[in-house]
Amino acid sequence: MSAPTIGHVDNEILINAPFDVVWEATNDVEKWPELFTEYATAEIIERSGATVRFRLAMHPDENGKVWSWVSERTPDKAAKRVVARRVEPGPFEFMNIEWLYEADGKNATRMRWIQDFRMRPDAPIDTAAMTDRINANTAIQMDVIRDKVERMALHGIGGPSKARPAIRTVSIEDVPSNRRRGGDIRTILSPATVGSTSGFMGTLRLQPAEVVTEHWHPYSEEFLFCVEGEITVRLDGRELPLRANEGVHIPIGVKHRLMNDGPTAAFLVFTLGPLAPRPELGHVDTEALPGSTP
């Protein structure tokens, strides 16, 4: 029987900033939530010499679950190298990480991340699929970090807390599909992907006979625009058609259900704002979700 696959990813990016600026910005763990878009908090647990042990927590996923774990990292500035590992591996059997830095002249730095890991047999995703996911997300985070650090260097800013959010594009393919309430919903621009602070934007693909179950938003109003196809929107019990090139405003507190009664798929874009205090407070369901047991 062959040994389980070991995941290996190796990514590199050139940052137009001096080595000292890149090193200080990317190794200030407490400020990682301001540097990375995926982390909500970073809590230092212990420092021992150069080694720091800390807990990272991500922004809640589409189902409101917060993933967190304990890691430790040991930076060596003279060697331009950091070694790190997950102390609490969670769904991983192990996760080892190496960060390498190389000055490229006086005002540019190459930053390289090497990650080796293997998923547990009972993990919800296998090693090959996680490799693809980490590769895609690493490219996103490296782009964000490059933009923020270059801005720091350009304006003489001392840390991520004074940097503006990075401006970048996000593809539908960059984010997972959420089918919890029905249809194929993808939250593309959000606090987790681009660091937005006042709302989020996403897409919905609804196949014939599919529905998005009824719910309402206690804190956010919704703007829904139909790009292709046609659906029926039920707002507080009143049904109206929403056709291609038409939009509808859904005020805070209005119950809504989306139904594709036609023969072709529908594609819609939505925005919600302002944000709820916590993601799990953003939706109130008023009917059973697809696949739920009575």
TORNUBA-594466 format. One line per 3 residues: number of its first residue (from 1); their letters; for each residue z negated, x, y of N, C-alpha, C. Coordinates in steps of 0.001 Angstrom, whole numbers, padded with zeros to 6 digits. Layout:
N
NUM) A) Z,X,Y,Z,X,Y,Z,X,Y | ...
% end
This chain:
294
1) MSA) 000000,000857,-001196,000000,000000,000000,000000,000890,001241 | 000937,000642,002161,001038,001484,003336,-000113,001237,004290 | -000456,002268,005070,-001546,002149,006040,-001139,001221,007171
4) PTI) -002089,000501,007760,-001776,-000383,008881,-001147,000397,010034 | -000241,-000235,010736,000450,000383,011861,-000525,000734,012970 | -000330,001890,013567,-001105,002286,014740,-000226,002075,015965
7) GHV) -000749,001354,016924,-000008,001116,018152,-000076,002332,019057 | 001034,002652,019687,001095,003801,020595,001997,003433,021761 | 001461,003536,022972,002280,003324,024168,002076,004508,025108
10) DNE) 003130,004861,025809,003115,006028,026691,003931,005664,027924 | 003245,005486,029056,003902,005046,030281,003587,006000,031419 | 004545,006162,032321,004394,007108,033430,004982,006508,034698
13) ILI) 004395,006853,035834,004921,006393,037111,004718,007483,038157 | 005642,007566,039104,005536,008521,040208,004992,007789,041418 | 003879,008288,041953,003240,007703,043129,003434,008656,044294
16) NAP) 003987,008151,045383,004230,008989,046556,002949,009113,047384 | 002013,009847,046821,000723,010101,047464,000159,011396,046883 | -000613,012144,047662,-001194,013396,047158,-002114,013157,045967
19) FDV) -002265,014182,045152,-003083,014082,043946,-004492,013615,044256 | -005139,014166,045300,-006516,013795,045605,-006651,012302,045898 | -005675,011740,046602,-005718,010308,046925,-005562,009477,045660
22) VWE) -004603,009851,044821,-004370,009112,043575,-005580,009216,042663 | -006136,010410,042532,-007286,010621,041654,-008473,009779,042104 | -008820,009845,043361,-010002,009126,043852,-009813,007613,043730
25) ATN) -008640,007118,044063,-008409,005672,044021,-008440,005132,042597 | -007838,005862,041655,-007705,005339,040295,-008927,005620,039424 | -009860,006449,039891,-011062,006728,039105,-012325,006127,039716
28) DVE) -012175,005313,040726,-013303,004580,041310,-013429,003259,040559 | -014102,003307,039397,-014129,002162,038481,-014684,000909,039148 | -015705,001063,039978,-016326,-000108,040614,-015334,-000882,041475
31) KWP) -014280,-000220,041950,-013295,-000887,042794,-012026,-001267,042033 | -012064,-001144,040707,-010884,-001518,039931,-010443,-002964,040144 | -011359,-003926,040318,-010876,-005297,040564,-010019,-005427,041819
34) ELF) -010153,-004477,042743,-009317,-004489,043943,-008038,-003696,043750 | -007983,-002907,042680,-006818,-002068,042420,-005906,-002697,041374 | -006496,-003222,040290,-005754,-003909,039242,-005764,-005412,039529
37) TEY) -004697,-006109,039165,-004702,-007563,039326,-005354,-008270,038143 | -005517,-007592,036998,-006004,-008270,035798,-007521,-008309,035682 | -008251,-007468,036426,-009697,-007403,036281,-010400,-008215,037363
40) ATA) -011383,-009008,036936,-012185,-009796,037871,-013429,-009035,038305 | -014071,-008306,037367,-015274,-007542,037683,-015284,-006235,036902 | -015993,-005260,037458,-016234,-003979,036785,-017677,-003598,037065
43) EII) -018501,-003606,036042,-019940,-003356,036183,-020310,-002026,035543 | -020847,-001103,036322,-021279,000181,035789,-022580,-000017,035010 | -022596,000444,033774,-023776,000312,032917,-024588,001600,032900
46) ERS) -023905,002722,032810,-024614,004000,032680,-023697,005148,033107 | -024298,006155,033711,-023596,007401,034003,-024335,008539,033330 | -023604,009378,032641,-024187,010537,031974,-023261,011722,032202
49) GAT) -023654,012607,033130,-022746,013683,033517,-021510,013081,034149 | -020346,013488,033650,-019095,012954,034187,-018700,011632,033541 | -019356,011293,032450,-018984,010088,031693,-019615,008843,032297
52) VRF) -018806,007802,032435,-019298,006527,032941,-019023,005454,031893 | -020052,004643,031628,-019914,003495,030730,-019958,002237,031588 | -019057,001286,031326,-018919,000133,032218,-018399,-001073,031442
55) RLA) -018647,-002247,032007,-018121,-003480,031438,-017028,-004021,032349 | -015876,-004306,031757,-014765,-004923,032455,-014658,-006384,032039 | -014375,-007267,032976,-014099,-008667,032686,-012788,-009042,033349
58) MHP) -011941,-009724,032597,-010652,-010146,033119,-010782,-011492,033818 | -009775,-011858,034570,-009716,-013203,035110,-009581,-014178,033941 | -010112,-015384,034057,-009986,-016353,032965,-008525,-016579,032594
61) DEN) -008291,-016758,031276,-006927,-017041,030841,-006595,-018507,031083 | -005435,-018943,030583,-004986,-020304,030862,-005927,-021365,030299 | -006738,-020995,029315,-007690,-021941,028731,-009096,-021773,029294
64) GKV) -009230,-020962,030338,-010532,-020774,030964,-011412,-019732,030310 | -010917,-019030,029267,-011723,-018032,028565,-011694,-016713,029313 | -012863,-016089,029450,-012977,-014786,030102,-013143,-013708,029027
67) WSW) -012219,-012767,028971,-012300,-011653,028024,-013001,-010485,028714 | -013982,-009889,028025,-014687,-008734,028594,-015045,-007765,027480 | -015287,-006519,027844,-015644,-005496,026869,-016263,-004303,027598
70) VSE) -016941,-003456,026828,-017543,-002232,027364,-016651,-001043,027008 | -016385,-000213,027990,-015602,001001,027791,-016360,002184,028376 | -015902,003374,028040,-016422,004564,028699,-015272,005521,028944
73) RTP) -015390,006295,030010,-014341,007247,030359,-014972,008506,030929 | -014311,009625,030663,-014783,010923,031127,-013654,011601,031888 | -013765,011663,033208,-012724,012315,034004,-012969,013820,034128
76) DKA) -011907,014575,034173,-011960,016025,034390,-010919,016337,035464 | -011375,016388,036711,-010432,016547,037823,-009721,017891,037770 | -010449,018935,037355,-009823,020262,037299,-008652,020268,036319
79) AKR) -008812,019543,035213,-007750,019471,034206,-006751,018362,034496 | -007035,017551,035530,-006192,016405,035876,-006022,015472,034677 | -007172,015154,034040,-007123,014386,032789,-008359,013500,032663
82) VVA) -008167,012307,032111,-009267,011400,031801,-009109,010941,030362 | -010197,010962,029604,-010181,010381,028259,-011106,009173,028273 | -010699,008115,027587,-011458,006871,027602,-011329,006177,026258
85) RRV) -012266,005271,026003,-012216,004471,024782,-012989,003183,024998 | -012647,002184,024204,-013421,000949,024202,-014629,001130,023293 | -015822,000929,023854,-017043,000982,023056,-017206,-000321,022273
88) EPG) -016884,-001423,022915,-016824,-002723,022254,-015349,-003044,022025 | -014802,-002750,020849,-013357,-002873,020659,-012842,-004305,020589 | -013728,-005292,020322,-013281,-006677,020264,-012230,-006877,019194
91) PFE) -011041,-007380,019550,-010003,-007612,018535,-009333,-006333,018039 | -009670,-005186,018656,-009114,-003903,018234,-010026,-003254,017194 | -009438,-002562,016223,-010235,-001667,015380,-010681,-000472,016216
94) FMN) -009783,000002,017063,-010120,001065,018018,-009101,001027,019148 | -009501,001568,020287,-008604,001709,021434,-008981,002986,022160 | -008111,003979,022109,-008313,005250,022779,-007244,005427,023852
97) IEW) -007671,005927,025008,-006777,006023,026155,-006883,007408,026778 | -005756,007929,027218,-005726,009204,027939,-004905,009008,029207 | -005481,009417,030352,-004774,009399,031626,-004481,010844,032007
100) LYE) -003237,011132,032338,-002828,012462,032754,-002214,012382,034148 | -002531,013368,034980,-002020,013429,036342,-001302,014760,036529 | -000223,014734,037299,000512,015965,037598,001026,015895,039026
103) ADG) 000615,016856,039842,001108,016900,041213,002601,017217,041209 | 003353,016467,042000,004789,016679,042124,005050,017035,043585 | 004851,018306,043918,004876,018714,045310,003548,018367,045969
106) KNA) 003516,018369,047294,002266,018122,048014,001953,016638,048161 | 002975,015804,048131,002772,014409,048505,003213,013417,047438 | 003231,013830,046198,003581,012911,045108,002806,013313,043856
109) TRM) 002518,012329,043036,001720,012540,041825,002282,011703,040687 | 002466,012328,039540,002858,011582,038340,001584,011175,037592 | 001477,009897,037310,000341,009383,036552,000860,008821,035229
112) RWI) 000245,009257,034151,000709,008884,032805,-000452,008285,032021 | -000215,007161,031362,-001224,006527,030503,-000730,006544,029065 | -001553,007071,028168,-001248,007087,026737,-002326,006268,026031
115) QDF) -001929,005277,025259,-002883,004395,024591,-002561,004332,023104 | -003570,004586,022276,-003450,004505,020824,-004485,003507,020313 | -004070,002609,019430,-004957,001524,019014,-004464,000913,017702
118) RMR) -005327,000102,017134,-004931,-000722,015989,-005708,-002026,016066 | -005043,-003138,015766,-005684,-004440,015818,-006439,-004725,014525 | -007511,-005489,014641,-008252,-005935,013471,-007398,-006919,012664
121) PDA) -007604,-006986,011339,-006815,-007931,010524,-006986,-009386,010960 | -008165,-009725,011516,-008413,-011111,011913,-008107,-011368,013384 | -007492,-010407,014063,-007158,-010583,015479,-006064,-011632,015630
124) PID) -006021,-012325,016771,-005010,-013368,016956,-003596,-012832,017150 | -003453,-011514,017260,-002141,-010896,017468,-002119,-009587,016688 | -000968,-009228,016115,-000919,-008005,015320,-000622,-006795,016198
127) TAA) -000656,-005614,015584,-000519,-004374,016341,000844,-004265,017015 | 001905,-004663,016320,003249,-004562,016901,003376,-005459,018129 | 002885,-006686,018018,002971,-007611,019158,002106,-007131,020312
130) MTD) 000928,-006566,020009,000068,-006048,021071,000716,-004847,021754 | 001443,-004046,020992,002154,-002914,021583,003138,-003392,022640 | 003901,-004427,022310,004849,-004980,023274,004121,-005532,024501
133) RIN) 003002,-006217,024265,002260,-006822,025374,001677,-005751,026294 | 001097,-004697,025705,000502,-003640,026517,001574,-002893,027298 | 002715,-002632,026655,003805,-001962,027368,004236,-002753,028590
136) ANT) 004392,-004070,028417,004829,-004913,029537,003772,-004962,030629 | 002502,-005129,030254,001452,-005249,031254,001184,-003921,031957 | 001295,-002813,031228,001087,-001508,031847,002099,-001269,032954
139) AIQ) 003352,-001647,032710,004376,-001483,033751,004017,-002299,034986 | 003510,-003515,034779,003120,-004363,035902,001987,-003722,036687 | 000933,-003294,035969,-000233,-002729,036649,000097,-001415,037336
142) MDV) 000928,-000590,036713,001307,000671,037349,002068,000427,038649 | 002939,-000569,038660,003657,-000901,039885,002691,-001332,040980 | 001727,-002177,040617,000737,-002648,041590,-000060,-001471,042147
145) IRD) -000540,-000609,041251,-001349,000534,041673,-000536,001470,042566 | 000703,001738,042192,001543,002609,043021,001656,002055,044437 | 001934,000749,044553,002102,000160,045886,000819,000280,046702
148) KVE) -000326,000015,046090,-001589,000058,046826,-001963,001481,047218 | -001808,002414,046297,-002194,003795,046589,-001257,004403,047620 | 000031,004105,047532,000961,004623,048541,000617,004076,049915
151) RMA) 000179,002832,049984,-000216,002262,051267,-001468,002952,051798 | -002410,003257,050891,-003603,003995,051304,-003221,005348,051902 | -002328,006055,051208,-001928,007379,051688,-001195,007291,053019
154) LHG) -000348,006273,053170,000442,006130,054394,-000433,005843,055601 | -001475,005009,055404,-002308,004587,056524,-003652,005307,056584 | -003836,006292,055703,-005092,007026,055718,-006276,006191,055287
157) IGG) -006048,005243,054397,-007119,004349,053944,-007907,005036,052844 | -009216,004864,052897,-010077,005590,051978,-010295,004951,050636 | -009937,003704,050428,-010203,003081,049137,-009491,001768,049008
160) PSK) -009459,001212,047799,-008727,-000014,047540,-009210,-001195,048356 | -010488,-001225,048779,-011015,-002398,049460,-010297,-002689,050766 | -009620,-001674,051350,-008939,-001890,052618,-007440,-002060,052444
163) ARP) -006980,-002024,051214,-005546,-002140,050973,-005126,-003592,050876 | -003932,-003878,051369,-003387,-005215,051222,-002932,-005418,049782 | -002844,-006694,049328,-002294,-006927,047988,-000882,-006368,047886
166) AIR) -000546,-005790,046756,000799,-005264,046559,001800,-006404,046514 | 002993,-006150,047036,004056,-007134,047008,004984,-006789,045855 | 005159,-007731,044929,005957,-007461,043741,006507,-008762,043193
169) TVS) 007439,-008653,042295,008010,-009822,041642,007444,-009945,040228 | 007356,-011163,039745,006886,-011445,038396,007900,-012369,037732 | 008302,-012032,036515,009267,-012829,035775,008555,-013857,034903
172) IED) 009252,-014939,034588,008733,-015908,033618,008386,-015204,032313 | 009174,-014204,031954,008944,-013499,030699,007711,-012609,030738 | 007170,-012357,031940,005996,-011491,032066,004687,-012208,031743
175) VPS) 004699,-013533,031711,003458,-014286,031539,003546,-015153,030281 | 002410,-015423,029630,002435,-016218,028398,002646,-017700,028669 | 003153,-018383,027668,003317,-019831,027751,001986,-020510,027460
178) NRR) 001655,-021519,028249,000456,-022325,028030,000904,-023721,027627 | 000607,-024125,026403,001009,-025439,025887,-000198,-026338,025658 | -001321,-026000,026279,-002554,-026732,026018,-002425,-028216,026367
181) RGG) -001772,-028532,027469,-001614,-029931,027888,-000224,-030477,027582 | 000618,-029693,026934,001971,-030108,026609,003004,-029387,027439 | 004222,-029309,026906,005282,-028597,027595,005066,-027095,027572
184) DIR) 005964,-026395,028219,005889,-024935,028328,005553,-024606,029782 | 004263,-024359,030050,003788,-024082,031403,003545,-022583,031542 | 004033,-021997,032613,003846,-020569,032867,003358,-020384,034304
187) TIL) 002156,-019838,034434,001600,-019565,035762,002052,-018173,036173 | 003018,-018116,037078,003713,-016857,037376,003022,-016075,038486 | 002751,-016714,039612,002092,-016052,040745,000682,-016610,040861
190) SPA) -000316,-015776,040623,-001699,-016241,040517,-002653,-015101,040862 | -003959,-015380,040931,-004911,-014280,041144,-004796,-013189,040085 | -004488,-013574,038840,-004421,-012584,037763,-003166,-011726,037831
193) TVG) -002034,-012284,038301,-000779,-011524,038281,-000469,-010805,039587 | -000828,-011405,040715,-000484,-010781,042002,-001652,-010727,042978 | -002832,-011182,042538,-003989,-011130,043420,-003999,-012190,044500
196) STS) -003340,-013313,044281,-003327,-014386,045286,-004736,-014935,045479 | -005007,-015461,046670,-006359,-015915,046998,-006430,-017378,047414 | -005289,-018030,047630,-005327,-019403,048127,-004664,-020413,047212
199) GFM) -004029,-019961,046143,-003361,-020894,045248,-002544,-020157,044214 | -001770,-020929,043435,-000904,-020300,042431,000367,-021118,042252 | 001390,-020479,041657,002686,-021100,041454,003134,-020857,040026
202) GTL) 003810,-021863,039460,004277,-021703,038098,005468,-022592,037803 | 005868,-022580,036535,007005,-023381,036094,006613,-024231,034895 | 007357,-025308,034704,007166,-026198,033560,008524,-026508,032954
205) RLQ) 008656,-026277,031661,009856,-026704,030933,009421,-027809,029963 | 010011,-028985,030120,009616,-030150,029351,010810,-030640,028542 | 010703,-030537,027220,011780,-030972,026341,011774,-032495,026211
208) PAE) 012892,-033102,025747,012914,-034554,025543,011747,-035014,024669 | 011084,-036086,025096,009941,-036711,024419,008638,-035953,024613 | 008660,-034804,025303,007419,-034080,025584,006721,-034662,026804
211) VVT) 005403,-034500,026825,004616,-034948,027976,003626,-033854,028362 | 003182,-033892,029610,002002,-033157,030046,000912,-034207,030213 | -000152,-034090,029433,-001168,-035130,029383,-001833,-035351,030739
214) EHW) -002376,-036551,030912,-002939,-036936,032199,-004181,-036111,032546 | -004249,-035709,033805,-005380,-034943,034323,-005371,-035062,035847 | -006393,-034519,036487,-006430,-034488,037947,-007132,-033222,038405
217) HPY) -006939,-032882,039685,-007475,-031643,040240,-008535,-031970,041295 | -009780,-031567,041063,-010847,-031874,042024,-010756,-031081,043329 | -010092,-029924,043307,-010097,-029043,044477,-008708,-028778,045051
220) SEE) -007661,-029056,044290,-006324,-028613,044676,-005352,-029780,044787 | -004445,-029686,045759,-003302,-030581,045789,-002141,-029862,045121 | -001214,-030645,044572,-000113,-030063,043818,001214,-030486,044432
223) FLF) 002150,-029538,044458,003509,-029797,044912,004425,-029548,043721 | 005166,-030568,043309,005976,-030507,042097,007435,-030719,042466 | 008310,-029793,042083,009730,-029866,042411,010542,-029780,041125
226) CVE) 011463,-030735,040945,012322,-030769,039762,013602,-029982,040043 | 013825,-028942,039271,015008,-028099,039434,016163,-028625,038591 | 015863,-028972,037333,016893,-029460,036408,016349,-030637,035622
229) GEI) 017235,-031570,035276,016842,-032699,034452,016167,-033801,035249 | 015387,-034622,034537,014692,-035748,035163,013467,-036084,034328 | 012365,-036393,034989,011154,-036810,034283,010590,-038061,034956
232) TVR) 009605,-038651,034301,008841,-039739,034897,007453,-039220,035206 | 006999,-039427,036440,005668,-039013,036864,004805,-040267,037012 | 003652,-040266,036351,002710,-041376,036506,001557,-040919,037386
235) LDG) 001422,-041542,038553,000409,-041169,039535,-000563,-042326,039701 | -001805,-042138,039225,-002816,-043199,039278,-002259,-044509,038721 | -001513,-044427,037622,-000988,-045607,036946,000377,-046058,037405
238) REL) 000871,-045548,038528,002188,-045935,039044,003226,-044929,038575 | 004308,-045418,037978,005349,-044541,037461,006528,-044478,038418 | 007061,-043267,038614,008255,-043102,039431,009100,-041981,038855
241) PLR) 010421,-042074,038991,011290,-041009,038481,011275,-039809,039420 | 011413,-038642,038836,011564,-037411,039616,012802,-036710,039087 | 013840,-036682,039901,015136,-036152,039477,015354,-034745,040030
244) ANE) 016402,-034095,039532,016758,-032757,040019,016922,-032774,041528 | 016397,-031747,042185,016431,-031572,043641,015488,-032512,044374 | 014517,-033096,043657,013507,-033932,044285,012125,-033331,044054
247) GVH) 011223,-033547,044996,009852,-033071,044870,008876,-034189,045125 | 007636,-033999,044677,006588,-034980,044903,005290,-034245,045218 | 004522,-034805,046129,003211,-034266,046480,002147,-035057,045730
250) IPI) 001237,-034352,045047,000151,-034986,044298,-001160,-034625,044985 | -001755,-035549,045716,-002977,-035234,046466,-004156,-034904,045555 | -005156,-034273,046111,-006400,-033982,045387,-006976,-035283,044830
253) GVK) -007376,-035243,043554,-008035,-036387,042940,-007120,-037421,042327 | -005799,-037298,042481,-004864,-038275,041925,-004553,-037913,040470 | -004795,-038851,039560,-004480,-038615,038149,-002955,-038607,037983
256) HRL) -002466,-037652,037191,-001024,-037578,036985,-000682,-037178,035556 | 000419,-037760,035078,000955,-037513,033733,002459,-037333,033885 | 003026,-036346,033210,004447,-036050,033314,005115,-036322,031977
259) MND) 006234,-037070,031991,006890,-037494,030764,008391,-037271,030858 | 008960,-036682,029815,010415,-036542,029751,010943,-037608,028798 | 011450,-038691,029361,011990,-039793,028564,013489,-039675,028361
262) GPT) 014091,-038629,028915,015545,-038511,028866,016040,-037687,027694 | 017353,-037474,027624,017964,-036761,026488,018057,-035251,026677 | 017748,-034734,027870,017897,-033303,028137,016585,-032712,028643
265) AAF) 016483,-031402,028492,015278,-030709,028952,015195,-030753,030476 | 013969,-030733,030975,013733,-030692,032427,013016,-029393,032768 | 013337,-028858,033937,012711,-027625,034400,012166,-027873,035796
268) LVF) 010866,-027574,035992,010207,-027872,037254,009423,-026666,037745 | 009183,-026616,039043,008351,-025598,039672,007194,-026309,040351 | 005985,-025738,040241,004818,-026359,040861,003994,-025306,041595
271) TLG) 003270,-025760,042614,002269,-024929,043275,001004,-025753,043424 | -000150,-025090,043353,-001440,-025723,043570,-002249,-024893,044545 | -003002,-025553,045398,-003891,-024866,046319,-004742,-025877,047084
274) PLA) -005897,-025476,047574,-006516,-024160,047369,-007043,-024012,045949 | -007501,-022812,045627,-008039,-022544,044303,-009385,-023233,044111 | -009655,-023640,042872,-010981,-024133,042521,-011969,-022972,042540
277) PRP) -013276,-023243,042677,-014259,-022155,042669,-014192,-021298,041412 | -013894,-021932,040286,-013691,-021222,039024,-012526,-021885,038305 | -011709,-021143,037562,-010526,-021732,036929,-010825,-022922,036034
280) ELG) -011955,-022883,035303,-012255,-023990,034389,-012585,-025282,035123 | -012822,-025204,036447,-013104,-026391,037245,-011839,-026980,037873 | -010710,-026351,037622,-009482,-026764,038294,-008854,-028021,037754
283) HVD) -009121,-028367,036476,-008514,-029526,035841,-009585,-030424,035246 | -009386,-031727,035354,-010212,-032707,034643,-009270,-033536,033784 | -009406,-033461,032462,-008520,-034189,031541,-009018,-035608,031348
286) TEA) -008071,-036546,031356,-008439,-037958,031187,-007850,-038552,029904 | -007179,-037748,029097,-006713,-038187,027781,-006734,-036988,026834 | -006690,-037298,025551,-006765,-036243,024531,-005601,-035269,024670
289) LPG) -005906,-033995,024476,-004866,-032982,024556,-004034,-032961,023291 | -002786,-032515,023357,-001958,-032437,022155,-002624,-031611,021061 | -002621,-032134,019853,-003185,-031391,018728,-004689,-031504,018587
292) STP) -005368,-032171,019526,-006819,-032311,019413,-007176,-033390,018422 | -008337,-033269,017811,-008786,-034261,016846,-009664,-035279,017529 | -009536,-036553,017150,-010357,-037575,017806,-011836,-037349,017554
% end
